[in-house]
Amino acid sequence: MKLNKIIFLSSAVAAVASSMTSCKDDDIFTVDGQQAFIICTNKVDCPYVEYVDENGAKTKFKSRMSNDTIYIQLNPTVDPEVILSEATLKFCISKGSTVKPDPTIPQDFTVEGGVKYTVTSEDGKTSRTYVVTHGLTDLLPYGEGATIGALQVEKQFPDLGYPGERANFGFADSRQYGDINGYISFCGHDYVVILGRQYTDPHFDDASLNVPNYDLGLRVYNANDFSYVGKLELGSIQPAALKAISSDWNGLMAGVVVTASGSSEIYTWDNPLSAPKLLGSVSENLGSASDGSNYIQISGDLKAQANITCGAVRGPEGEHYIIHLEGGQIVSTDKVSTGYSSGDANGFQMIAPMSPEPKPDYVIGDTEGSGNNTIKVYINSFAGNTKSVMPGVLQSTGAGGFHDWWVGTGSRLERTGARRPYVSCMQINGKDYVMLLNGTGWWWCNTLIQADDLNTRIEGAEYDFSINAGWSFGASGDWYWDESETTAYWVSWIDRHGAFKFKMTCFE
């Protein structure tokens, strides 16, 4: 097919980097009729593929060129078979040249070895063959965060080996419709642990149900598919004394253990099937609540520099503990006041440190009042000054909310101490994000939002579903950043529903 420098490209696609094969427009016409190549210049965009889905929506996938190979760049969450099995490559060639095969005919660019295009000069004396295949998009620079999330695994609680049935509220024992007061954590990159405190330290109005079951309360799962692995090894720890679990930004799991004297010990697990190690002790009671409101949050690296937050006794000042570590050792324990009561509404409030540095800013998840708009998220300085407030991100009156039924910021749960909103902070590719587990009495919303505006979400990293959540114990979540893969992973447990896992990538 003869193309007289016909441009099929869109200006919306970024030009190729200077390290790739390129030329200037003026050079193309230097020796007219003797040129034979696909053009990629600062004035003309690189070849790209335009994918049209079943709804008619168009997505462009740009490419990069290296010598005579053109790589169509796909985000790792995209299935090449869907995008490229019958695609049309858009490009331009040197003046007067011809190209075979006809570029208007769709090709399967997933075939082994790629698709070859041969460009022949106008005088027929020069030709050049390009191989078109596919590869990954470029990584975002450090500091620009993640681009997209994808749900990898979801299992409802009966599929995880817990007795009962989802959404069947006819059981006398509410654990059988998923009220296990669950805490979830990564333990390394291979395991996920679920601590079900209604099985390790049950609190029921019916005394006949106050029977522990440690096999159900201390469960370890494969992180890839949530298949059951075994029981969490506690060593000398009494199960009822383990109040909450979470992991640091690398996936090292830690747990808060309250002693008989009311002091606290923090243990870490390198492997959930091996005995834990004592990280350190503090004189404060870090798990004083007898309901679902205990928590532990960690920023940084527990073997180097980190901050740990845990709740204090509920009260009008909203007090919490921040424990700072240097060199893997506890060096200070501070009590901070959020300035918002942790004893009002349903009595739940938590904080999460935003960095491993001393005296960090922290995010607050709080319930205030009753009904809609009772979920509040703030970012405070270490001194307790509020720096930003989450807007009505759930509002869906044409403003891009999460769900049509939701109103304002969400609504509290009714059970005392029920964990909503559950918040956590982590850096993904150098950018700060907040995990928000939220919803209404009949809906759950789980999302990752940017800490710098508390309104912008990672595309695809959100999950919502309908469930009668009003009297549940709420939720728990955890995540880690794998720098070697430039990927983050996030897991959540939702009482009355189950667990899910997301993957966040940092490619363009």
Buried (B, 14 or more C-beta within 10 A) or exposed (E): EEBEBEBBBEEEBEBBEEEBBBBEEEEBEEEEBBBBBBBBBEEBBBBBBBBEEEEEEEEBBBBBBEEBBBBBBBBBBBEBEEBBBEBBBBBBBBBBBBBEEEBEEEBEBBEEEBBEBEBBBBBEEBBBEBBBBBBBBEBBEEEBBBBBBBBBBBBBBBEBBBEBBBEEEEBEBBBBBBBBBBBBBBBBEBBBBBBBBBBBBBEBEEEEBEEBBBEBBBBBBEBEEBEEBEBBBBEEBEBBBBBBBBBBBBBBBBBBBBEEEEBBBBBBBEBBEEEBEEBBEBEBBBBBBEBBBBBBBBBBBBBEBBBBBBBBEBEEBBBBBBBBBEEBEBEEBEEBBBBBBBEBBBBBBBBBBBBBBBBBBBBBBBBBEEEBBBBBBBBBEBEBEEEBEBBBBBBBEEEEBBBEBBBBBBBBBBBBBBBBBBBBBBBBBEBBBBBBBBBBBEBBBBBBBBBBEBBBBBBBBBBBBBBEBBBBBBBBBBBBBEEEEBBBBBBBBBBBBBBBBBBBBBBB
